[in-house]
Amino acid sequence: MNENAMGGGAVGRPDRRVLRGQALRAVAMPLGGIGAGQIALAGDGGWRQWQIMNIPNHLGHVPHSFFAVRMRPHAVHFTERRSPEDVMSVSRVLMSSALYDNPDFVPPVTSSDHVVPEESRALLRRLRGVDEVRYVGEYPVAEVIFSDPSLPLPVTLEAYSPFAPLDEEFSGLPAILCELAVTNTLDTPVHVSLAGTLQNAVGWDGRSRISGTRNPGYGGNENRVVRVRGLTCIEMTNPGISTESSRFGQMALSLLGGNVTWLGRWETLEAFWADFTDDGDLSCTDDAAPTPPGSTANGALCRSAWLKPGETLKATFVVSWYFPNHYVNWDQSGFGLKDRKSRFHIGTHYATRFQSGLDVAMYVSDHAEVLRKRTFEFRNSFYDSSLPYYVLDAVSSQTSIIRSPTCMWLEDGTFHAFEGCHGASTGSAEDVGGCCPLNCNHVWNYEQALARLFPRLEQAMRRTDLLHQITEEGRIGHRTLLPLYLPRWTEPATDGQLGTVLKLYREYRACGDRSFLDELYPKAKKALEWVFTKHDVGGRGVIEGAQPNTYDCALHGHNTFVTGLYLAALRAAEEMAKLLGDSAFGEKCRARFESGTVAIDAECWNGEYYVQRPEPGKSMDMQYGEGCHIDQLFGQWWAHILDLGYVFPRDHVREALCSILRYNWRDSFSGFRQSPRVFASDHDSGLLICTWPHGGRPDKPTLYSDEVWPGTEYEIAGLCLFEGFADEAFKVVEGLRNRYDGVQRNPWNEVECGDHYARSLASWTVLEAACGMRYDAGKSFLGFGAKVTPERFRAPFITASGWGVFDQRITDQMAAAEVMVSHGTIRLACLELDMPSRAVVVGKVLVNGKPVRCTCSTHDTRARLAFGSLLELREGDTLAVDVKMAE
């Protein structure tokens, strides 16, 4: 079968990745809404990592939940002398056990996505699966082709949870849509049946193992068939569970449209299979009696039809759920809370919109067309880009973290997150729960995707930081206790404290809402003033004293990692102060910045890169000294993101970046001892946290120096693009993604201290740096300057109120640029375009083919268009600009 028959914006690209064979072993794309939990579609075609009960559990599994197909060709497909009744049907579970047992496979020690649930093995021992699965994952959509020599036709699956930038409600549904399809490409009719089955898991604690239909939390489960508003649904409940219990809730399996048969309750695989394979329909029985203690039941839905040549059978299944009672289920005793007996209810946001799993299913049924349209529109636009496929894959795949159990969207509308989820990298693959609670501001210093995709949720995090976490004197506790009415834990991390100031400025630039800035600026100012009194008493612009940071240690003396963040924060504070008329504070920040950028460069530049100058007489334990540290330019990365200019001399930034690439990059890890954790196999490549190319490694250097972290690699790749080193950037990204190619590690789970680790949300910067995108909603300013293949560049972008695609083509010294609005509205007072050579004159400026009045100017390689009145581009509009360049 032609794999490009699979849909998507990347169809036809020679570099499009179709996962097959060994590359399917660790595949598990997480699906589910923001803060709603997830279920992952694995490379075997089955469902794994059931985490919808408000508890992260990477190995959680609900058995007897799968899809199946039955096909019976018309007799003439075989011989005209046989009657249709003589032709045997073929039935298969849409899963494959091809990779379940391979004695040569060496599992990675810090991830567990390759682990096959025992119940999946048991299922395919009892029922026949397919021979082959092919899988394209372009988040938020997974496309799968199931094929088998005994099946006359392949089966396709498109699975997704609705996702649209700037619309968190749209993207926060506790539901997965699964669109199965079979097209008859034969020249004779074929009878096709598509079935889906789901276990009633209401009562499961989300932690313990389910064996078949048995679990201690089961008993009293009821399945009820409901036909309403264009869908057939098996509503799954457990009325005996208290409405206040964490186990209380509902699930639903629905099939949209008519022509549906059902099995309201089944308990043994053999009973279901006999019913399904008999004639390709289910017996439409409905047994709503409660199940006995310790057991539950399953339910199934089916659609069948005779397909003439060229006809297609489609069946859109919806798995939805409703578990509203989220309680704090992680340990907070390390952050000052000694009460381990009280149960703190925090709830889920989606429970403020829906009342049951059936309620969710009805909403999906009512809005199915728009849910699909907007989800696929974004996926297609995102992948219809000139950027390398693996770069797009890196960016899009890690946005799944936002909808993983790492993140929580609570009943009160606040948004919170762990660093990651417990798993193999945190001690044991059997560990459950979130890792390193909560809102750790030094880890979330690296995140950029949430801020652009769902800025209102990012703003909620800033309100937590600056209205709840900050003390009267300005310290910001770097971890958050919930509920927010509890006493605060107030220990700051210096890098997280400074990052909070930067993030506030980022949020303002992303939204342009002055009331938001008015509300939080005084708190950010106080946070920076605390840094003045604690770490920069003399006003030199250089951080002094103990500097707790993301490497779980406290640096001392002078270093560009923390001081660079300080310099960027001073610049951000200066810009915010200008906006709000706080000239005295802005001038103070400017003075410290100008002093600090000179002083730190003079003290820490060694001719190749920036080193740490420790405090004399202090122990070198947990310091890096003469090392080449991956985060030495972290502040410059932030400054580029916020268009703040250089915080260090430009030539030193570029040389230091080259040194990181020269000294920290490894083509392989063979013979290298990664410690304390192993995140790369011997054949992999990647960037180490710190190396000592000229000696001087301390006996006990900073923690994690000998590890490789995806989040910091994205930082370096972004910096490379900002500085115009596109080849080097893509080498880093390609090496990183090769480690997560599905063979050993999951492309949708970049691991650090836990699964779905938040630091990898830094990947979004790679996209915007490649575009050379600069955006300030407050000024209605948008700029582009393609850093790779400017002669033929195309990529997506997102603004405060709309998103679209930027396209640029250059021929014969003439550039044609287009800003196309895919959804929402984009407001522009000014557009800037950076050209690869000197811009001479701006030619035509058109919106939908009609001239637009504007003032055009050029400076060196930059063309600037200032619109006399605010230009409002709506969905479907195209702004086209011609720029002539010098020979």
N, C-alpha and C positions, 0 to 999 in steps of 0.2 A: 504494500500500500504506500502511496506517496505521502511521506510525513508532512510535507508542506500543505497537505489538505487540512492539517490542524490550523485553527484560526490564529489571529494575533497580528500585531503591528510588525512583527519580525519575520513574517512569512516571506520566503524568497531570499532571505539573507544567507549567504554561504556560511556565516559564523554562528547561525542559530544553533543552540545546544538542544539536541534531543537525547534525553537520558535513556540508556538501555543497558542491558547486561550488568556488568559489575558496578556500573555507575548508579545503579538503583538501590544498592544495598542500604545506604544510610539516608536515603531521601525521605523526608517527612515535612511537607509544607504545612505550617499551622494555619488553620482557618477558624474564623470566629470574629466577633466584633470587638471594638475597643472596650476593654474592661469587662468583657462578657465571657471570657474563657475561650478555650480553643480545643479543637480536635484536629489531628494532623492526617493528611492523606499521604500514605507511605508509598515507597517505590514498588511494593508488591501489589499495590492497588487497594490495600486494606486501610482501615482506620486505626490509628494508634494515638497514644499520648492524650487520652481523654482527661481534660483539665477544665471541666465546666462546673465543678462543685466548689469553686472559690478556694481551691488549694492546689498549688503547683505540684504535679506528680508526673515526671517525665516518662515513667513506665506505666502509668495508669492505663487500664484497658477494660473496655466493655465488650464482652463476647457477643456473638450471634448478631452482629451489626455489619451487614455487607450488602453488596448488589449481586444479582445473578441474571443470567440470560438463558433462554431456551429457544432453539431454532429448529424448524422442521421444513425442509425444502419440499416443494411440490414434486410429485412423483416423476414428472417429465424431466426433472433435473438429472435423474438417474437413468430411467428407461421408460419408454412409453408403454411397456407391457406390465408395469406395476401400478397398482392403484395408490392414491394418496395415503390410504390407511396403512399401506405396507411400508411406507418410508419411515425410518426410525428418526426420532428427534434427538437432538444433542443439547445437553444442559451443562452449564459451567458456572461455578462461582467466579466472579470477576476479581480474582486474586491469583497470584502466582507464587509457588513455593520454590522457584528455580534457584534462589539464592539462600535458601534456609540453611543449607548444610554445605560448608566449604572448608575442608580441613586446612587449606592453605591461607585462609584469611587471617590476618593479624589485626585484632581489634585495637583501636586507639585507647589509650589509658584514661583520657579525660573527656570522653564523650560516649554516649550510649544509644545514639539514634539507630545503630545497626541491630540492636537487640530485637529479636522477633518474639512477640508475646506467645507464651505457650498455648494459649487458646487459639491463636491463628494457626499454629502448627497442627493442633488437634482438628480444627475445622477442615484443613486441606488434606488430612489423613482420611477423613470420613467422606468428604465430598470432593469431586474433581474440580480443580482450578484450571486456569488457562496456562498455555505454555509461555506466552510472551507478553510483556508490558513495555510500552514506550511512553515516555513521560516528558512533557514540556512544562516547566514551571516558570511562569512570568507573573510574579506577584502583582495583583492579588488573585490570579487565575491559574489553576492547574488544569492541563489538558492531558488526557491519557487515552491511548489506544490499546485495547485488549484484543489479542488474536490467538488463534489455536488452529492447528491443522484440521481438527474435527468440526470446527465452526465454518460454515460456508461464507460468513461475512464477519468483519471486525466490528467491535463495539467501541464507540467513543464516549468519553466522559469529560464534561467541563464542570469543574467544581470551584466555587468561589463564595466568599461572604462579601456583601456589598461594600464598596470602597470608593470614596470620592474625596479629593483634597478639599479642605476648607469646610467640610460638612461632617462633623464628628457624630451627629445623630444618625445620619445616613450610614456611617461607617461603624456604628456601635450596636448593630443588631445581634442578638444571640441566636444566630441562624447560619446554616450553610445550605446553599442551593447546589444541587447536583443534577446536571442535565445530561442524561444518557440518550444516545441516538444510534440507530442502525439504518443504513441506507442500502437498499437492494441494488447491487451492481450486477446481478445475474440477469439472465434473459428469461428466467422463469420465476413464478411467485415463491415467496418464502414466508412461513408463519413465524413471527418473532414475538417473544414475551420478555419483558424487562421487569424485574422485581427488586424491591428494596426491603430490607428487614432491619429492625432496631430493637434492642433490648430495653425494657423498662428498668432504668437504673435508679429510679427515685428511691432513696433510702440508703444508697451507697455513700460512704463517707469520703470518697475520692482518694482514699489512701490504701485500703486493704485490697487483697486480691479477690477477684470474682472468678469462681470456678463453674463454668457452664452457666446455669441460672441460680447458682448458690452463692450467698454472701450473708454474713451475720446481720447486716442492715436491712436485708430484704424481708418481705412478709407483709401481706395486706396490699400488695401492688394490684392495680386495676387498669385494664386497657378498655377503652371505649371508642367505638367507631363513630366518627362525626362526619357528615356530609353537609358542607355549608359554604356559601360564597365562592363557588367554583373550585373547591378542593375537597378531596377525601382525606380524612385525617384519623390517625389512631392516637388518641389523647391518652397519655400515660401518667398516672397519679399514684399516690399512696396516702389515702385519707387518714390513716391511723397515725401519721407523723404530725407532731405539734406544729402549728404554723409559726412558732418561734424557733424551731429547731434549725440548725445549720443544714440538716439533711432534707428539710422541707422544700418542695418544688414540684415542677411538672416537666415532662418532655413530650415531644410530638414528632411523629413521622407523617408527612403529608405528601400527596401527589396532586399536582396542579392539573386542572382540567377534568374532563369526563372519561368514560370508558375505563373504569377502574374496578378491579376485584380486590378482595382483601381477605386476610386471615387475622382476625382481631386478636387472637391469642394462640401462640404455639410454644411448646416447651422442649421438644426434642428435634434435633436437626433432621432426623429421618422422617418425622411427621410433616415438617415443612416441605422437605424435598419431594416427598411422595405427592403431596398436594400440588406443588408447583410443576413438577415434571409430567404429571399425568396428562394434562391437556393444555398446559401453558397458561391457565387461569387459576386463581385461587377460589376457594369454596365459599367465600363471603359469609363465614361464620363469625359471630360476635359474642364472646364469652367475657362478661365484665365482672365475674366473681373474683373476690380477693384471693391472692395466692397464699399458700400455707406459710408459716413462719420459716424464715431462712431462705425462701425461694422467690423468684419472680417469673415473669413471662415475657415473651417477645411478640412483636406484631409485624405484619408484612403487608405490602401493597404491590399491585401488579397492573401493568397495561400490556395488552397484546393486540396484534393485528396481522392480517395477511397483507404482505407487501407485494405489489406488482413491481415489475422492473422499473427502477428509477425512483420509487417511493421511499420515504423515510418515516420511521417510527421514532417519536421523541417522548421522553418521559422526564419531567422535572420534579425530582424529589426534594423535599425540604426537611432538614433536621433542625428542630428548634428546641429551645430549653428555657427554663425559668427557675433560677435558684436565688431568691432575693436576699437570703439571710447570710450575708457575709459578716463574720465576726473576726476580730483580730486573732489570727491563729499562728502568730510567730512570737518569739521571745523578745520582750522589750526590757528585760531586767538589767541588761548591760547599759541601758541609757537612763538609769535612775528610777525606773518603775519597779517597785518591789512587790506590787500586788499581782500575784499569779492566780488568784481565785476569781476575780471579777471577769465577766464576759462582756467585751465591748463590741457593740453592734455598729458596723460602718455601712452595711448595705451595698447595693449595686445601683448604678445610675439607670440601667435599662429597666429596673423594676419600678421606676417612677413613670415609665411610659407604657408598660405592659402588665397584665394581670396573670398571665399564664403562658405556657408553651403554645397552646392553641391560639391565644391572642396574637402571639408573634407570627404564627403561621398564617393567620388571616390577613395580617398587615402585609406580609410578603406576597400573598396571593393577590391582594388588591393593588399592589404596586410593583408587581413582578417585571413588567416591561421597563419601567424607568430604572429599577434596581439593576437590571442587566445592562441597559443602555449606558448608564453613566459609569458603571464599573468597567465595562469593556472599552468604552471611549477613552478612559484614562490609561488603561493597560495598552491599548493600541497606540495612542499618541506617545506614550512614554517610550515604547520600543521602536517606534518609527523614527529613528534617530541615526545620525551619522557616526555617533560614538561607537567604539568597539562593544560587541555584545556582552563581553565579560564585565565591562565597566557598568553598563546598564543593569546587568544581573546583580552586581555587587551593591549598587545603590538600592534597587527595588527590593531585593531579597531581605535586606536588613530593616526595611520599614516594617516588616512583619513583627519586629520586637514590640512595636507600639500596641499590637493586638495579641501579644503573648501574655502568659500569666505573670511576666515581669511587671506589667503595668496594671493599675487599678483605677477605675473611674467610679467614684463612690456615690452613694445616695444623695449626699449634700452638694454634689457637683464638683468636688475637688478631685484632682488627679494626682496620684502618687505612684511610686515605683520602687521596686527592689533594684539592686544592682543586676541581679540575674536570678535564676531559679536553681535550687539545689539539684545536684546530679553527680555524675562521675568525677567532675573536676573539683567538687567540694568535699570529697571524701568517699562517697559511696553512691553508686548508681541508684540504690534503693532509697536514698534520702528524698524527702518530700519537703515542700514549703519553699518560700522565697528566701533568697540568700542576701544577707547584708542589708537589713532594713535601715532606713527607708528614705527615699529621696536623697541619697548620698550625693551631696552637691559637688564633690570633687570628681566623681565618676561621670555625673551628668554634665560636667563642664565640657565633655567631648561631644555630647549629643547635639545634632543640628536638624535632624529630620522632623521631629515632632514640631519644632518651632516653625517650620515652613509649611508642613502639611496640615497641621491642626493648631494654629496659633492660639486659639482661645484656651485650649488645654494647657499649653505652655504658659500662658498668662496666669492660669490658676496656680501653677507651681510657683511663679514669682510671688503671688499674693501669699502663699504659704511661707515662703522664705522671708518676706519683708513685712508681713503683718503678724505672723505667728512665731516664727523661729528666731527673730531678732530680739535681742535684749535691749534694755533701756540704754546701755552704754554702746550698743552697736555690734556686739558679737552675734554671729549667726551660727547656731548649732548645725553641724553638718549632717546630722541624721534627724529625721522627724518621727515623733511619737504620735500614734493615733489612739483614740480620737484627739482632735486638736484642742479640746478643752482640758486635757491633762497638762500637768506642769511640763515645761520644756526642758529638754536636754540641751545644754548651751555650749558644749565644747566645739570650738570652730576648727576647721581645716583652713590653713592660710590660702591654699589655691582655690578652695571652694568659696571662701569669703570674697576673694577678688573676682572669681567667676560670676558671682551673683550680680555684681555691678555691670559686668559685660553683658550678661544675659538680659538685664533690664533694658539696656540700650538696644540690644537685638530685638527684643519684643516690641519696643516702640517703633523701630524702623520697619518691622514687619506689619504692624497694624495702623500706625499713624494716629492713634487715639490719644489726644493730649490729656484727656481726663485720666486715662490709665497712668500716664507719666506723672501727672500732677499728684496722683494718689500715692505713688510709690517712690518717687524721687527723694523726698525727705528721708525716707528710711535707707535708701541706698547711699545717700550722702553721709548719714550717720555711720553706716557700715564702713565706709572708706575713712571717715574721721577716726574710727576705732583703730584702723590699720595705721594711721598717722601716729597715734599715741602709743601703739604697741610695737610697731615694727619699723617706723621711720621717724623717730623722735627728732632727729636733726634736720629733717626736711631735704635730705640728699636725693630722694627718689630711688633709694636702694633698700630692699628688704633686709632687716637685721633680725637676729635672734632665732629661736626655735621655730621651724616652719613645718608643721604637720601637713601631710599631703597625700595624694592618691597612692603613693608607693608604700603606705602603711609604715611610715617612718617620719622623723622630723629632721629635715635638713637644717644645717646651721651655716653661718657665714654667708657668702655671697654666691648667687647662682642665677643664671638667666631663666631657668624654668619658672621660678616663683616671681622673681623681679620682672621678668618679661610680661607675665600676667599683670603685675602691678602697673607697669608702664602703659599697657593697653587699657587697663581699667581707668587710669588717670585721664587718658585721652577720651574714653567714653564718657566719663564724668564731666570733663570739660565741655563736650558737645551737648550733653543734657543741660548743664548749667547755662550755656548760651541760649538754648531754647526757652528756658524758663526765667531768664533775666537775672540769674544768680551770678553776676559777673565776678564778685569777690572770690567765690569758691572756684569758679572756672579758672581764674588767674592763678590761684594757689595750685590747682592741679597742673596747669601748664608749666609753672615754675618748677615743680617737682619732676615733671616729665622731662623737661629740658636738661635738668641737672642729672637725673638718673640715667638717661640714655647714654650720656657721655661717660659717666662714672662706671657703670656696669660693663660697658664695652672695654674701657681701659683696664679694668681689673680682671676680667674673665676671658678675654680673647687671647688665644695662644698662637694665633697665626693661621690655624686651620678650622678651629671650632671653639665653642664656648665651654669652659671648664668651671668647676666649682672651686671657689676659694674658701676653704673651711675656716672656722673661727680658730685662731691660734690657741693651742693648749687643749683643745677638745678632742675627744675620742673620734676616730674615723669610722667607727662602727656605723653601719647604715648610711654611709655617705658615698659619693661617687668621685670626688676629687678630680683627678686628671682624666676622667672618663669622657667618652663621646656619647652623651645621653640623647636618646631619641626625642625627649621633650625640651631640649634646650631652646627651641624656637616656638614653643607652644603659644607664647604671647604674640608672636608675629603672625601665627596662624589666625588667632582671634582678630588681630588688627586688620588683616586682609579681609576677613569675613565681614567686618563692620566698616570697611573702607576708611580706616583711620590712618593710613600711611604706614611708614616704617617706624618701629620702636627701637631698632638697631640699624646701624649703617647698612645700606642695601648690599654693598659688595661683600660685607661680612655675613649677611644672611645667606647669600647665594653660595659662598664658600663653605659655610657651616652645613648647609643643606647637602652640598656635594660630599662633605666629609661623612655625614650620617649615611649616605648611600654607599660610600666607599668602604667604611669601616664596620658598619652594623649589618650590612646585607650579607646573607649567606646563600650561595647557590644550592647547598644541601646541608643537612644537619648530621650527616654521617660522621661519626667520631667526635661529635660535640655533645657535652653533657648539659642538657637543659635542666634547670633547677630553679625553684622547687617543683614546678609542674612542667609537663611535657605537652606542648600544643602543636608540635609538628613532627612528622615522621622523618626518617633518615633521608628519604628522597625529596623532601619538600624544600622550598626556599622561603625566605622571609627576613624581616628586619628585627634584630635583637634590640632589647631595651637599652643596653649600655655595653660598650666595649672599651678596652684600654689599649689603643693601638701603639702607644709609646710607653707602656708600662705604668706602674703606680696604682694598680688595682688594690684597694684595701682588703685586708683579710676577711672582713665581713662587710661587703659593699651593700648598697641599697638593695632592698628586696626586689626580686623578680628581674634582676639585671640580665639573667641568662634565659629569659623567656621571650616569646614572640606574641604580641597582642595585636589582633586585628584593628582595634580602635585607634591605636597609635600609628599603625601603618597607614590607615586612611588619612590621618592627620598629615603625615609626611607626603602622601600622594597628592593631597590637596595643596600643600605648600609648593610642591614641584610644579603643579599646574599654575598656581598664582605667579610663580617666577618664570613660567614659560618652558619648563623642562617636561614636556608632554611624554616623551619616550620613557623617561625615568619613572614618571608617575604611573604609567600604564604597566611597566615592568613590575612595580610593587603590587599593584592591584591584581595583575594576572597571577603572580606568585601566590598571593593570599588566597584568591579564589580557587586556584589549583589544589590547595589544601582541603578545600570544602567542595570537592567535585562530586560528592555522592558515593565515592568508592569506600572511603573510611569515615568521612565526616559529612554532615548534613549541610547542603547549601543554604538552608534557612535557619541555621543555628550556629553562629560563630561564638565559640566558647571562651570564657576567661574564668573568672571566679563564679561559675554557674552557667547554665544554659541560657540562651537568648539574652546575652549580656549587653547591657545598655551602651557601653562605650562604642560598639560598632555602629551606632546611629550617627557617628561621625562621617559615615560613608556619603551622606547627602552632600557634603562639601565638595566631594570629587565632581559631582554633576555641576554644581554652580560655579566652581573654579574653572572647569572645562569650558563653560559658556562665557566666562568672564563676566558673570552677572553681578550687577550692583543694583540694589533696590532700596529706596527709602519712601515708605508710604506717606510719611509726614510731609514730604516735599513733592509727592506724586512723581518721583524720579525713577526711571528705569534705564539701565545701561547694559550693553553686551559687548564682549570682545573675545570672540572665539579663540581659544588657546591651542586648538588642534584642527587641522584641515580647514582653515578659514575659507578656502576657495569653494568648499562644499560642506556647509555645517548645518546641522539641524538637531534641535534638542528641546525638551519640554522645560517650562518655567512656571513658577507660581508666585502670585502677588497677594495682596491683602484680601481682595474680593473677587478674584478670578484667576484662571490658569489657562495656559495655551502653549503654543509652539513657536519658537524662534527659528527662522530659516534664513540662511545667507549663502549667496552664490557669487563668485567673482570670476569674471572673464574679461580679458583685454582691458585690465585696469579699471573696470567698472564693477562696483558691488551692488547687488540687488538684495536688500534685506526686507524680511516680512515678519511682522508680529501678528500672529493669528490667535484669536480668542476662541478657545474650545468651550469654556463654561464660565458663567458669571460675567463680571464687568471689570475692566481694567481702566483706571483713571490716570491720565498722563498730563503733567505740565511740561515735562522735559524728557526727551529720549536721547541717549548718547550711544554712538556706535564707534568702537575702536577697530581700525582697519590694520591690515598687516603692513601697509606702507602709507606714506603721507597722504592724508585726505586733502583734496584741492577744493572741491565744490560739491554741494549737495544739489542733486537734480530734482526729479519729481518726488512729491510726497502725496500719497493718495490713501484714502480710506474707501475700500470697496470700489476702487476705480475712479473716485471723485477727488479733485484737489482739496488739500487742507491748508489753511493759512497757518504759517509758522515762520519764525525767525531762525535762519540757518547760519551756523558758523562752524569754522574748522580750526583746529589747533594741532599741529603736528599730525599724528595719526588718528585724531579723534574728531568725529563729526557730531555736532550738537544741534538738536532741534528743540526750540522753545515754542510752545504753543501759546498763542495769545490768551485764549481762555482754555479752561480745563478740557482736554480731549477725553471723551468717554467712549471706550470701545466695548461693544456688547458682544454677546455670544454669536459667533459666526462672522464677526467683522475681521477684516484684514487691513492692517496699516502697512503700506509698502513704501520703501524709501530707496532711491538710487543715489549712490555716492561715487563720484569720480576720483580716482587716485592718481598721484604723480607717477610718471614712468620710472 
